[in-house]
Amino acid sequence: MANSEEILITLWGAGTARTLRPIWVAAELGLKYRLEPIGPRTGETKTAAYTALNPKQKIPFCEVGAVKLSETVAICRYLVARFGSPSGLSAPSSIEEAAKEDEWLSFIYGELDETSLYVMRRHGALSNIYGEAPAAMASAREYILRILQVVETALGDREFLLQDKFSLTDLFLTTCLNWVLNYDIPLASSLKAYRDRIILRPAYQRAAEANNPRQ
Ligand SMILES: N[C@@H](CCC(=O)N[C@@H](CS)C(=O)NCC(=O)O)C(=O)O
């Protein structure tokens, strides 16, 4: 484990479900970091300086000393691998645990975030940019319900998705459940209770506040 006090950490991006994730990880790990709260579609991701840093012109982005990373999953995993501690948020301790975390993160990020929720965002609130697509909106909504059913069954009445410990899978799932609630998609009572419990974490509360600098 490295000492984060000695390393300059900068997190770029605020105001979205995705930017919340690295900020929340940093809060869970007690990291000192500088937040550059640039927002999507504000022009701030398109400046020459930011494009030189992240040619994708997307947020979140993070710098940890000389390490520069985009992609929420990669950023969060890197922060945990580098600064995690067994008493808090920590990296999986075996190949099998890592594989299970991979499985859930791929499912939550790939299927719930990108394939479904972000499709609804693109063709809903952002339809002026990405176009109207009522059929895609309706099928994404249907698909979310199927995914939530899988998650609900897997979670059962356990506190966390994997083992007995809060992990990145819970962090990603909770940010997606927030998004689901914003879209007025019905959530099973067990998933709602899970999400309501997790957002009581002090690190979540601090991160949610930091992620909304313009309010
Ligand atoms: N796969 C990327 C997606 C990043 C992404 O699409 N971010 C959005 C905000 S949530 C963004 O930067 N949009 C700015 C734009 O499209 O101009 C990740 O996981 O970080």
The ligand as an SDF file (V2000), in Angstrom:
LIG
                    3D

 20 19  0  0  0  0  0  0  0  0999 V2000
  -16.7600    4.6360  -20.5980 N   0  0  0  0  0  0  0  0  0  0  0  0
  -16.5260    5.9190  -20.0000 C   0  0  0  0  0  0  0  0  0  0  0  0
  -17.7280    6.8170  -20.2570 C   0  0  0  0  0  0  0  0  0  0  0  0
  -17.4350    8.2400  -19.9020 C   0  0  0  0  0  0  0  0  0  0  0  0
  -18.5490    9.1650  -20.3460 C   0  0  0  0  0  0  0  0  0  0  0  0
  -19.2420    8.9190  -21.3330 O   0  0  0  0  0  0  0  0  0  0  0  0
  -18.6890   10.2660  -19.6140 N   0  0  0  0  0  0  0  0  0  0  0  0
  -19.6810   11.2660  -19.9620 C   0  0  0  0  0  0  0  0  0  0  0  0
  -20.2700   11.8650  -18.7020 C   0  0  0  0  0  0  0  0  0  0  0  0
  -21.0810   10.6430  -17.7290 S   0  0  0  0  0  0  0  0  0  0  0  0
  -18.9940   12.4040  -20.6690 C   0  0  0  0  0  0  0  0  0  0  0  0
  -17.8590   12.7110  -20.3920 O   0  0  0  0  0  0  0  0  0  0  0  0
  -19.6780   13.0330  -21.5950 N   0  0  0  0  0  0  0  0  0  0  0  0
  -19.1200   14.2070  -22.2170 C   0  0  0  0  0  0  0  0  0  0  0  0
  -19.4360   14.2640  -23.6390 C   0  0  0  0  0  0  0  0  0  0  0  0
  -19.9230   13.2730  -24.2030 O   0  0  0  0  0  0  0  0  0  0  0  0
  -19.1530   15.3240  -24.1740 O   0  0  0  0  0  0  0  0  0  0  0  0
  -16.2510    5.7670  -18.5040 C   0  0  0  0  0  0  0  0  0  0  0  0
  -16.6580    4.7550  -17.9340 O   0  0  0  0  0  0  0  0  0  0  0  0
  -15.6080    6.6200  -17.8890 O   0  0  0  0  0  0  0  0  0  0  0  0
  1  2  1  0
  2  3  1  0
  2 18  1  0
  3  4  1  0
  4  5  1  0
  5  6  2  0
  5  7  1  0
  7  8  1  0
  8  9  1  0
  8 11  1  0
  9 10  1  0
 11 12  2  0
 11 13  1  0
 13 14  1  0
 14 15  1  0
 15 16  2  0
 15 17  1  0
 18 19  2  0
 18 20  1  0
M  END
$$$$
